[in-house]
Amino acid sequence: MKIKNVLFIVLIILVTFVAGFFASQFLISGNSELISPFVSLQENISFPLLAYSIPNLQNREYIPSKIKLEKLISEEELYNSYIFSYTTIGKKMTGQINIPDNITLSPIQKHSAIIMIRGYVPEEIYKTGMGTQSAAAVLANNGYITVAPDFFGFGESDPEPSDTWQARFEKPIIIIELLKSLQLNGIPADIAESVPPGIAEKNNKPKNQSSNLKIDSIGIWAHSNGGQIALTTLEVLNKSIPTTLWAPVTAPFPYSILYFSDELEDEGKEQRKWIAMFEEKYDVFDFSLTKHLDLLQGPIQVQHGDADDAALIYWSEEFAKKIELENSRRTEILESIDLEATNSAKSSTGSATIDLTFHKYENTNHNMVPNWNKVIARDIQFFDKFL
C-alpha cells in the first residue's frame, strides 16, 4: 500500500508540473496559441543589409535626379568651382563641381566628366572638396568637369544613417545615382537663378537662362577607401568606366575594416563585436569586392607608393594577382568555345580581359608624395586616352 501511495503522489506531481508548464506558456505568450519549441529561429530574424549585397545591388532600381548648382565657391584662372546638389536615396547630397572655362553650350562640343571619390576625412575637419580638391584642380585645368560628392553627414548633405553598416554599404548607390544623373540630365552651364556678376557673360547667355551641358563620357578617380567604393560600383554596374585609383583599399571585406580598427579609441573592441555579429547573420562574400571580380571590367589604373602605411601596397599587389587569375579564367573560357559564340560568351564572362595598369612608386606615401606630379600626369594621360 505504501508503494502505491508513493506512486500515486509522484503521478499527481508530474501531472501538476506539466499542466503548470503549459499554462504558464499560455499566459506568457498572451494568446491561445502554444509556441512550438521546434520553430526555427531563422524565421524570426530579419536581414535588412542583404539589400546592399553586391548581387542585390545589381538588381536595384536607381533613380537619377537633376543636378543643381547651389553657389559659386571660387573663380580660378581656367575653371569655376561650385557647390552642387542632387537627390540620392531620397535625400539631398552636396559636393564640389569644377567647370572648365572652355566648356561651351555648343551642341558639337563633347563634355567629359570625372567623378571624384575621396577617402576617409574626419567629420570635424571636413570641408567640401577635401580629399579630392588638388587632383580635381589639375583635371579641371586640363578641360575635365570634375564632380566630387561630400557623402551624407558631410558638407551640406543630409545626415548619415545611424546604422554604420548601412552608411558604409550604400555609398556605391550614391555614386551610381550620381553617374546616372550626369548621363541623363547633364549639368547646368551655370547657376540659373542667381548667376554671379560676370559668370553669365562668360558663357554668352542671359543671366536667368538655364541650360544643361550634355555629358558624353564619364570616368572615375578615387583615393584610399574611395577605391573600394569605386571598384564595388564597377562590379555592380558590370560596365566599362575608365577608372584610376590612388592607394586603394582592396583588401577583402571585413578585413578591410578591421585593419583600421586599432586607430579607434577602444582599439576596435566594439567594432570586432559588431563584425562577429554581422558574420553570424550574413555571408561576407556577398559584400566583398574581391569575390566578384567576374563582374569587373577595365580599363583600370592603380597607383600606389611602397611607403604607404595607411593602405598597404601589398593589397594592390595581391589585387593585381587576382585580376591576372580572373583574366586567365576568362581567356580559358573564350578559347574553349567556337568563334561564332564568342560574342554571347563575352556577355556572360565579364567581356574580354580586364585592362589593368599598375604603377608602383618607391619611397612614396599615402598621398603620393613626393611623386604627386608624376601620378597626376599619368591620370591625365589615362583619361585623355579613354574618355
MOKA-V269178 format. One record per backbone hydrogen bond with DSSP energy under -0.5 kcal/mol. CO is the residue of the C=O (numbers start at 1). NH is the residue of the N-H. If there is no record, write none. Layout:
((CO NH) (CO NH))
This chain:
((1 5) (2 6) (3 7) (4 8) (5 9) (6 10) (7 11) (8 12) (9 13) (10 14) (11 15) (12 16) (13 17) (14 18) (15 19) (16 20) (17 21) (18 22) (19 23) (20 24) (21 25) (22 26) (23 27) (24 28) (25 29) (26 30) (26 31) (34 36) (36 39) (40 43) (41 44) (42 45) (47 50) (48 51) (49 52) (50 53) (53 57) (54 58) (55 59) (56 59) (57 60) (60 62) (62 64) (68 70) (68 85) (71 83) (74 76) (74 81) (78 101) (79 76) (80 99) (81 73) (81 74) (82 84) (82 97) (83 70) (83 71) (84 95) (85 68) (86 88) (86 93) (88 91) (91 88) (92 158) (93 86) (94 150) (94 151) (95 84) (96 148) (97 82) (98 100) (98 146) (99 80) (100 103) (106 109) (111 216) (111 217) (112 145) (113 219) (114 147) (115 117) (115 221) (116 118) (117 223) (122 125) (122 126) (127 130) (129 132) (129 133) (132 136) (133 137) (134 138) (135 139) (136 140) (137 141) (138 142) (139 144) (140 143) (145 114) (146 98) (147 116) (147 149) (148 96) (151 154) (154 157) (158 153) (162 164) (163 167) (164 168) (165 169) (166 170) (168 171) (170 174) (171 175) (172 176) (173 177) (174 178) (175 179) (176 180) (177 181) (178 182) (179 183) (180 184) (181 185) (181 186) (182 186) (182 215) (187 213) (190 192) (196 199) (196 200) (198 202) (199 203) (200 203) (200 205) (201 204) (206 209) (209 211) (211 189) (212 214) (213 187) (214 111) (214 216) (217 113) (219 115) (220 244) (221 117) (222 246) (223 226) (224 227) (224 228) (224 249) (225 229) (226 230) (227 231) (228 232) (229 233) (230 234) (231 235) (232 236) (233 237) (234 238) (234 239) (239 241) (242 220) (243 301) (244 222) (245 247) (245 303) (246 224) (248 250) (252 256) (254 257) (254 258) (255 259) (257 260) (258 261) (260 263) (261 264) (264 267) (266 269) (268 272) (269 273) (270 274) (271 275) (272 276) (273 277) (274 278) (275 279) (276 280) (277 281) (278 281) (278 282) (282 284) (283 286) (284 287) (284 288) (285 288) (286 54) (287 289) (288 291) (289 292) (292 295) (293 296) (299 243) (300 357) (301 245) (302 359) (303 247) (304 361) (305 308) (307 309) (312 315) (312 316) (313 317) (314 318) (315 319) (316 320) (317 321) (318 322) (319 323) (320 324) (321 325) (322 326) (323 327) (324 328) (325 329) (326 330) (327 331) (328 332) (329 333) (330 334) (331 335) (332 336) (334 337) (338 341) (339 342) (341 345) (342 346) (343 347) (344 348) (345 348) (345 349) (346 349) (346 351) (354 356) (355 299) (355 300) (357 302) (357 359) (359 304) (361 306) (361 364) (364 307) (365 368) (368 371) (369 365) (371 375) (372 376) (373 377) (374 378) (375 379) (376 380) (377 381) (378 382) (379 383) (380 384) (381 385) (382 386) (383 387))
